[in-house]
Amino acid sequence: MACIFCQIAGGDVPSEIIYKDEEMVAFNDINPEAPVHILIVPKKHISSLNEAESNDAQLIGRLFLRAAKIAHDKRVDKGYRLVINVGREAGQTVDHLHIHLLGGRYLAWPPG
């Protein structure tokens, strides 16, 4: 069975889609940690950044560029955070590479 993010990307599980193209999908997080909390997910299943290969570099770059565009569209581009959790010890709960876009409130540092 495909992971939940693959199911969302394939349209098999409903979600609040913010953006979708042939390479990626962006959708609202179901447990938001900020007023804007969007996940940007490649359609290609990559378990984590540790499993990404050199031929994934351009795709990963495009994920970040799309995150910046979404931040602009959501009017949080004056201050937002992009997070990739890698592994259980860092809080990765879905084994599919994804970027968290958080904004719309003050984001303290260090984060956690």
Contacts in CASP RR format, 6 or more apart in sequence:
PFRMAT RR
TARGET T0000
AUTHOR 0000-0000-0000
METHOD contacts of the structure
MODEL  1
MACIFCQIAGGDVPSEIIYKDEEMVAFNDINPEAPVHILIVPKKHISSLN
EAESNDAQLIGRLFLRAAKIAHDKRVDKGYRLVINVGREAGQTVDHLHIH
LLGGRYLAWPPG
2 12 0 8 1.000
2 45 0 8 1.000
3 45 0 8 1.000
3 94 0 8 1.000
3 95 0 8 1.000
3 96 0 8 1.000
4 13 0 8 1.000
4 94 0 8 1.000
4 96 0 8 1.000
5 39 0 8 1.000
5 41 0 8 1.000
5 45 0 8 1.000
5 94 0 8 1.000
5 96 0 8 1.000
5 98 0 8 1.000
6 43 0 8 1.000
6 45 0 8 1.000
6 96 0 8 1.000
7 13 0 8 1.000
8 15 0 8 1.000
8 25 0 8 1.000
8 27 0 8 1.000
8 41 0 8 1.000
9 20 0 8 1.000
9 24 0 8 1.000
9 25 0 8 1.000
9 41 0 8 1.000
9 43 0 8 1.000
10 25 0 8 1.000
10 43 0 8 1.000
15 27 0 8 1.000
15 28 0 8 1.000
15 30 0 8 1.000
16 27 0 8 1.000
16 28 0 8 1.000
17 25 0 8 1.000
17 26 0 8 1.000
17 27 0 8 1.000
18 26 0 8 1.000
18 27 0 8 1.000
18 28 0 8 1.000
18 38 0 8 1.000
18 70 0 8 1.000
19 25 0 8 1.000
19 26 0 8 1.000
19 40 0 8 1.000
19 66 0 8 1.000
19 70 0 8 1.000
20 26 0 8 1.000
22 43 0 8 1.000
23 42 0 8 1.000
23 43 0 8 1.000
23 44 0 8 1.000
23 59 0 8 1.000
23 62 0 8 1.000
24 40 0 8 1.000
24 41 0 8 1.000
24 42 0 8 1.000
24 43 0 8 1.000
24 59 0 8 1.000
24 62 0 8 1.000
24 63 0 8 1.000
24 66 0 8 1.000
25 40 0 8 1.000
25 41 0 8 1.000
25 43 0 8 1.000
26 38 0 8 1.000
26 39 0 8 1.000
26 40 0 8 1.000
26 41 0 8 1.000
26 66 0 8 1.000
26 67 0 8 1.000
26 70 0 8 1.000
26 101 0 8 1.000
27 38 0 8 1.000
27 39 0 8 1.000
27 41 0 8 1.000
28 37 0 8 1.000
28 38 0 8 1.000
28 39 0 8 1.000
29 37 0 8 1.000
29 38 0 8 1.000
29 39 0 8 1.000
29 100 0 8 1.000
33 100 0 8 1.000
33 102 0 8 1.000
34 102 0 8 1.000
34 103 0 8 1.000
34 104 0 8 1.000
34 105 0 8 1.000
34 107 0 8 1.000
35 103 0 8 1.000
35 104 0 8 1.000
35 105 0 8 1.000
36 71 0 8 1.000
36 74 0 8 1.000
36 76 0 8 1.000
36 80 0 8 1.000
36 101 0 8 1.000
36 102 0 8 1.000
36 103 0 8 1.000
36 104 0 8 1.000
37 100 0 8 1.000
37 101 0 8 1.000
37 102 0 8 1.000
37 103 0 8 1.000
38 67 0 8 1.000
38 70 0 8 1.000
38 74 0 8 1.000
38 100 0 8 1.000
38 101 0 8 1.000
39 98 0 8 1.000
39 99 0 8 1.000
39 100 0 8 1.000
39 101 0 8 1.000
40 63 0 8 1.000
40 66 0 8 1.000
40 67 0 8 1.000
40 70 0 8 1.000
40 98 0 8 1.000
40 99 0 8 1.000
40 101 0 8 1.000
41 96 0 8 1.000
41 97 0 8 1.000
41 98 0 8 1.000
41 99 0 8 1.000
42 56 0 8 1.000
42 59 0 8 1.000
42 60 0 8 1.000
42 63 0 8 1.000
42 97 0 8 1.000
44 56 0 8 1.000
44 59 0 8 1.000
45 96 0 8 1.000
46 52 0 8 1.000
46 56 0 8 1.000
46 96 0 8 1.000
46 97 0 8 1.000
47 95 0 8 1.000
47 96 0 8 1.000
47 97 0 8 1.000
48 86 0 8 1.000
48 87 0 8 1.000
48 92 0 8 1.000
48 95 0 8 1.000
48 97 0 8 1.000
49 60 0 8 1.000
49 84 0 8 1.000
49 86 0 8 1.000
49 97 0 8 1.000
50 86 0 8 1.000
50 87 0 8 1.000
51 97 0 8 1.000
52 60 0 8 1.000
52 97 0 8 1.000
60 97 0 8 1.000
63 99 0 8 1.000
64 82 0 8 1.000
64 99 0 8 1.000
67 82 0 8 1.000
67 99 0 8 1.000
67 101 0 8 1.000
68 77 0 8 1.000
70 101 0 8 1.000
71 77 0 8 1.000
71 79 0 8 1.000
71 80 0 8 1.000
71 101 0 8 1.000
71 103 0 8 1.000
74 103 0 8 1.000
76 103 0 8 1.000
76 104 0 8 1.000
79 103 0 8 1.000
79 104 0 8 1.000
79 107 0 8 1.000
80 101 0 8 1.000
80 102 0 8 1.000
80 103 0 8 1.000
80 104 0 8 1.000
80 107 0 8 1.000
81 100 0 8 1.000
81 101 0 8 1.000
81 102 0 8 1.000
81 103 0 8 1.000
81 107 0 8 1.000
81 111 0 8 1.000
82 99 0 8 1.000
82 100 0 8 1.000
82 101 0 8 1.000
82 102 0 8 1.000
83 99 0 8 1.000
83 100 0 8 1.000
83 102 0 8 1.000
83 111 0 8 1.000
84 97 0 8 1.000
84 98 0 8 1.000
84 99 0 8 1.000
84 100 0 8 1.000
85 91 0 8 1.000
85 92 0 8 1.000
85 93 0 8 1.000
85 100 0 8 1.000
86 92 0 8 1.000
END
